[in-house]
Protein backbone atom coordinates (compact mmCIF):
# COMPACT_ATOMS: atom_id res chain seq x y z
CA UNK A 1 0.00 0.00 0.00
CA UNK A 2 1.27 3.45 -0.89
CA UNK A 3 -0.45 6.08 1.19
CA UNK A 4 0.71 9.01 -0.99
CA UNK A 5 -0.75 7.47 -4.14
CA UNK A 6 -3.97 6.28 -2.51
CA UNK A 7 -4.50 9.69 -0.88
CA UNK A 8 -3.97 11.37 -4.26
CA UNK A 9 -6.43 8.93 -5.83
CA UNK A 10 -9.03 9.58 -3.13
CA UNK A 11 -8.59 13.33 -3.64
CA UNK A 12 -8.93 12.96 -7.41
CA UNK A 13 -12.07 10.87 -7.00
CA UNK A 14 -13.56 13.40 -4.57
CA UNK A 15 -14.72 15.68 -7.36
CA UNK A 16 -15.68 12.91 -9.75
CA UNK A 17 -17.13 10.12 -7.63
CA UNK A 18 -17.48 11.52 -4.10
CA UNK A 19 -19.27 8.37 -2.93
CA UNK A 20 -16.23 6.22 -3.83
CA UNK A 21 -14.67 4.50 -0.83
CA UNK A 22 -11.28 3.02 -1.67
CA UNK A 23 -11.33 0.91 1.48
CA UNK A 24 -14.15 -1.17 -0.01
CA UNK A 25 -12.62 -1.54 -3.49
CA UNK A 26 -11.35 -4.98 -4.47
CA UNK A 27 -7.69 -4.19 -5.19
CA UNK A 28 -7.61 -6.55 -8.19
CA UNK A 29 -10.95 -5.49 -9.70
CA UNK A 30 -11.22 -3.10 -12.63
CA UNK A 31 -11.49 0.38 -11.08
CA UNK A 32 -13.68 1.69 -13.87
CA UNK A 33 -16.29 -0.95 -13.09
CA UNK A 34 -15.86 -0.93 -9.30
CA UNK A 35 -16.33 2.84 -9.12
CA UNK A 36 -18.77 3.15 -12.03
CA UNK A 37 -16.55 5.59 -13.94
CA UNK A 38 -16.93 6.43 -17.61
CA UNK A 39 -13.94 7.06 -19.87
CA UNK A 40 -13.98 10.83 -19.29
CA UNK A 41 -14.06 10.31 -15.51
CA UNK A 42 -11.12 7.95 -15.73
CA UNK A 43 -9.15 10.42 -17.87
CA UNK A 44 -9.88 13.15 -15.30
CA UNK A 45 -8.62 10.86 -12.51
CA UNK A 46 -5.39 10.10 -14.41
CA UNK A 47 -4.85 13.80 -15.15
CA UNK A 48 -5.41 14.74 -11.51
CA UNK A 49 -3.02 11.99 -10.35
CA UNK A 50 -0.38 13.19 -12.79
CA UNK A 51 -0.68 16.75 -11.45
CA UNK A 52 -0.86 15.79 -7.76
CA UNK A 53 2.05 13.35 -7.90
CA UNK A 54 4.19 15.20 -10.43
CA UNK A 55 4.57 12.24 -12.74
CA UNK A 56 3.76 11.82 -16.41
CA UNK A 57 1.09 9.24 -17.18
CA UNK A 58 1.09 8.50 -20.91
CA UNK A 59 -1.86 6.77 -22.51
CA UNK A 60 0.28 3.67 -22.97
CA UNK A 61 0.27 3.25 -19.16
CA UNK A 62 -3.53 3.23 -18.85
CA UNK A 63 -3.91 -0.57 -19.05
CA UNK A 64 -1.50 -0.96 -16.11
CA UNK A 65 -3.64 1.46 -14.08
CA UNK A 66 -6.85 -0.54 -14.50
CA UNK A 67 -6.84 -2.00 -10.98
CA UNK A 68 -6.02 -0.37 -7.65
CA UNK A 69 -3.01 -2.67 -7.20
CA UNK A 70 -1.81 -1.94 -10.74
CA UNK A 71 -2.29 1.78 -10.31
CA UNK A 72 -0.35 1.85 -7.04
CA UNK A 73 2.46 -0.34 -8.38
CA UNK A 74 2.85 1.62 -11.62
CA UNK A 75 2.74 5.04 -9.99
CA UNK A 76 5.06 3.99 -7.16
CA UNK A 77 7.60 2.94 -9.78
CA UNK A 78 7.25 6.31 -11.50
CA UNK A 79 7.64 8.18 -8.20
CA UNK A 80 10.77 6.21 -7.35
CA UNK A 81 12.29 6.97 -10.75
CA UNK A 82 11.90 10.73 -10.58
Phi and psi in degrees as a GROMACS rama.xvg file:
@    title "Ramachandran Plot"
@    xaxis  label "Phi"
@    yaxis  label "Psi"
@TYPE xy
-117.957  106.758  UNK-2
-61.6434  -41.0725  UNK-3
-59.3399  -45.5258  UNK-4
-70.2188  -44.5551  UNK-5
-67.7591  -33.076  UNK-6
-66.5868  -43.4012  UNK-7
-62.8002  -39.6307  UNK-8
-64.9974  -45.3054  UNK-9
-60.4506  -41.3355  UNK-10
-63.6677  -43.8097  UNK-11
-63.1656  -39.2106  UNK-12
-72.4182  -22.9614  UNK-13
-53.125  -39.6669  UNK-14
-88.876  -11.4125  UNK-15
-107.477  -45.2839  UNK-16
-139.111  72.3151  UNK-17
-59.3691  -20.7459  UNK-18
-82.0658  -7.46063  UNK-19
-66.1103  131.884  UNK-20
-124.06  103.548  UNK-21
-61.9178  -23.9552  UNK-22
-68.6663  -17.7043  UNK-23
-102.605  -1.49768  UNK-24
-80.6159  131.085  UNK-25
-66.577  118.646  UNK-26
-63.1578  -19.7661  UNK-27
-105.221  0.657057  UNK-28
-83.5793  157.339  UNK-29
-69.2434  118.31  UNK-30
-57.625  -40.5499  UNK-31
-56.3797  -41.4798  UNK-32
-77.9867  -43.2711  UNK-33
-59.732  -38.9667  UNK-34
-103.442  5.14608  UNK-35
53.2533  53.9016  UNK-36
-102.339  141.611  UNK-37
-91.7953  177.925  UNK-38
-62.8122  -35.9732  UNK-39
-69.094  -38.8024  UNK-40
-61.2214  -45.543  UNK-41
-63.003  -41.9041  UNK-42
-61.8361  -41.3625  UNK-43
-63.4421  -38.0613  UNK-44
-64.5167  -47.2976  UNK-45
-62.9463  -39.756  UNK-46
-64.4437  -44.685  UNK-47
-63.5224  -41.1963  UNK-48
-62.8756  -42.4304  UNK-49
-59.1991  -45.0003  UNK-50
-68.9728  -45.7047  UNK-51
-66.6872  -37.2909  UNK-52
-95.2896  -13.661  UNK-53
71.1334  33.7108  UNK-54
-124.155  152.585  UNK-55
-87.0367  134.801  UNK-56
-123.236  92.4683  UNK-57
-72.5072  158.438  UNK-58
-56.6013  -29.643  UNK-59
-65.783  -17.8972  UNK-60
-86.3722  -14.1052  UNK-61
-53.6383  -42.7653  UNK-62
-59.5664  -34.4281  UNK-63
-71.2842  -17.6308  UNK-64
-95.4603  8.25145  UNK-65
-65.3921  -32.0991  UNK-66
-112.505  162.94  UNK-67
-62.5303  -43.7769  UNK-68
-61.9676  -43.583  UNK-69
-64.7279  -41.2826  UNK-70
-62.2557  -48.2447  UNK-71
-63.4565  -45.5054  UNK-72
-62.3078  -47.3927  UNK-73
-64.8504  -45.9863  UNK-74
-72.4916  -32.1152  UNK-75
-63.657  -39.3981  UNK-76
-63.4493  -41.2468  UNK-77
-65.6588  -41.7978  UNK-78
-63.527  -40.2576  UNK-79
-67.975  -28.2357  UNK-80
-84.3743  -11.0269  UNK-81
